[in-house]
Amino acid sequence: MSVLKSFDNWKHFLGNRVNAAENHGMSEEKIANLAYEIGDFLANKIDPENKEERVLKDLWDAGDEQEQKTIAKLMVKMASKS
């Protein structure tokens, strides 16, 4: 099963990656920048597979670059807690 099929699986997957990056000394800013790049890729190249991803894509598409960076930071924060 793809991690994108289930939003809970996606949060868990992302949380594991965020924790690994932090454990390897990656700064919060660098993690947020990578999250923005991944979010931009997903929004432009991948069709959402569930309702949560659809909402995130709609928010991403509605936002300007600064708002998209905020969404990415919030996703990192949410994933870190899952």
JODA-V708082 format. One record per pair of residues at least 12 apart in sequence whose ideal C-beta (glycine too) atoms are under 6 Angstrom apart, sorted by the first residue. I is the first residue (numbers start at 1). J is the second residue. Records with the same first field share a line. If there is no record, write none. Layout:
I=J ; J
This chain:
4=49
5=49
7=50 ; 52
11=79 ; 82
12=82
14=79
15=79 ; 80 ; 82
18=76 ; 79 ; 80
31=76
32=72 ; 73 ; 76
35=72 ; 75 ; 76
36=69 ; 72
39=72
43=57 ; 60
